[in-house]
Amino acid sequence: MDRAPAAALDVAANLADVRARIARACERASRDAREVTLIGVTKSVPQALVRAALAAGLSDLGENYVREGLARREALGEAAAGARWHLIGHIQSNKARAAAQGFDIIHAVDSGAIARALDSRARRPLPVLLEVNAAGEASKFGFAPREVAAAVREISRLPLLELRGLMTVAPAASDPEDVRPVFRTLRDLARANGLSDLSMGMTGDFEVAVEEGATMVRIGRAIFGERTR
């Protein structure tokens, strides 16, 4: 068997394994696995592997950068016709138009200025999530937990943004239990502000995130393997 079909089989098997792990985490938390959307993070992933994941039933794709995401969407064409595209990385103000018009949901609204830029450039109601720096890391973007309530009030008034929930990137940890409090903080903030969606959890910690209420998990390596660059 040549390398391309073997890689495609690996992706299909990896995808099935991740789905099974989500289901087990949901069972532990007395949740329905259908409440959790699996987003395949395709940053730097070869196109053939993304096609394999789509063929294996992946329906949500996440990209970190606006330009690369739009180029991938165009290149995939009909292969991704039914996919939902998530922008999960930081947005520069000069990319707001392309982000608002080229993605189906924006995860990383990290300031009022970016929210207003997206709203002014959207052509349709645009689902968004607020990024929260739940662990208070200096290197991360996002609202501080104490700022969330005011941000929710401000952004809820924008006519074309549909505020769905909150998103966070947990600190890197060798033991995912170490970041459980971060996910719990985000869950509590969402409940306090009447929001339903929680985008949290990546390859190293998504099972704990699901146990704490994640409705979207962003998985790259566990599906596609290590990045090529």
N, C-alpha and C positions, 0 to 999 in steps of 0.2 A: 504494500500500500504506500502511495507517495505521501509527502509531508502534508499537503493541503487537506486531503480528506481526513487524515489522522488528526490534524489540528481541529477540524470541524467537529469530529466526534468528541474530542476533548471538551470543546466548548459546550456541546449539548449535554455531556455528562456532568460538567461543572455546573451548568445551569440547573439541572435536575437536583444536584446535591444542595445547592443554595436554597432552592425552593423547599426541599425536605427539611433543611435546618430552620428555615423560617416557620414552617408548619410545626415543628417540635417546640420552638420557642413560643409560638402562639398557644400551643396546648398547655405548656407550663404556666402561662399567664391567663388561661381560660379565655382566650381570644379566638376569633375566626380568622384563619389565614387569609381569607379574601379581603380583609381590612387592610392588608399590607401590599403596597405597590413596590415591585422590584424594579429598580432603575439600573440598567447596565451602563456603567461609566466607560465611555469609549475613547477617552483622551489617549492619543498615541497608539491606539489599537489598530492593527492592520485591517483593511476593509474586508478581506475575506473572512476574518473571524467575526466581524460585526454581522455580515450576511449570514454566517452560520448560526449565530445567536437568534437572529430574526427568524430564520427557518425553523429553529427549535422552539419558537413561541414567545421570545422576548418581545414585548410590545412597547417598552418605555426605554428611551435612550437619553443619557445625560452627558453633556459636554461642558468643559470648564471655560472655554474661550469662544467668544461670539464668532469670530471669523472662521476658525477651524470647524466649529459646529455647523455653520451654514454651508461650508464647502463640502462637508461630509454628507449632509442632507441632500444636496444637489447631486453628488456623485452616486449615492445609493439609489436615487430615483424610485422606480416602482417597487424595488425590494423593501423599501421602508414606507410605502404608501400609507399603511395603517398605523405607523408608529406615532407615539407622542414624544415630543422633544422637550427636554428639560435643560435649562441653563442653570448650572449649579455653582459657577464660579463668580468671582468678583466682577462687577460691571464698571467699566470706565464710562464717564459721561458722554464721551464722543462715540460710544458704541450703543447708546440707548435706543436710537431709532432701529438699528439692525436687530437688537435684542428683542424689542417690543414687537417687531413685525415678523421675526423669523423663528421664534420659539413659542411653544404652546403653554409653558409655565415657567416662571422665573423664581428660583429658590433663594437668591442671595441679595435681596433688597436690604442694603446695610446702612442707608441714610435717607433722610427726608428728601434731599436733593435728587438722589437717584430715583426715588419713587415719583417725584414730580416730573422728572425727565422722561421716564417710561410712560407716565400717564399722558403727557402732552404729545407723545409720538405714536401711541398705540392707535390702531385702526379698528379695534374691536375690544370687548371686555377681555382683560388679560389677568389670568390667575397669578397671584404672587404669594410668596412667603417672606417674612422678615427674618433676616439672619441675626442671630443672637450670639454674642460672645459669652456663652454661659459660664465658661471657666475663667474669664477675665485675663486671657493671654494677650500680652502686648503685641504679639506678631499676628493676631487674627483681626479680621474685620468684624463688624456687626455692632448691634445695639447692646449696651450693658443691660442686665436684667432690670435694673431700676428705671431704665428708659423705655421699656417695652410698652407700658400702658399708654404713655403719651404718644408714642409712635403709632400705636394701633388707632388711637383717636384721630390723629392727623391723616394717616394714610387711608382710613376708612372713608374719609370725605372726598377722596379723589374719584372722579366719575367713572373712569375706565379701568381702574385697578380693582380686582376682586381679591380681597385679602383672605386667604384660605387658612394660614397657619404660620408656624415658626420653623426655622431651620437652624441647626448648629453643626459645627465640626468639633468633635471632642479632641482633647489632647491625645497624642500618641501614648500608648501604655502597653507594657508587656502583658499585663493582666487586665482583661476587659472589665473586671469587677471594679477596678480603680476609677473608671469613668461612669459607673452607674449613677452617681450623684449628679453628674452633668446632665444626663438624659432625664433624670427625675426633675431637675430644676426646669428644664424646658417644658416637660409635661405639665408641671404645676403652673407655669406662666401661661401656657396655652389655655388651660382650664379657667384661670382667673380672668382671662380676657375674652372668653367666649369663642375660642378658635379651635378647629377640629383637627387640622392636619399637622403632623410632626414629621419633618424630614430630618432624620438623624440615624446614624449607624452606617459604618463602612465595613470593609472586609474583616478588619481585626476585631470589631466590636458589635456587629449588627444584631447578634442574637440577644445580647443584653439590651440593646436599644428597642428591639421588638418587645421584650418582656416589660419594658417601661413605657410602651405605648406608641412606638413609631408607626406611622402610617405609610411612610416612604423610606426605603433604605437604598443607599447609593453604593453599588458594588462594582468594582473594577477587577482587581487581581483574582478574586475567587472565581470569576467567570472566565476571564480572558488570559490569565497568567500575568507574569511580570511585564511591565511596560518595556517596549523596545528602546525608548529614549526618554 
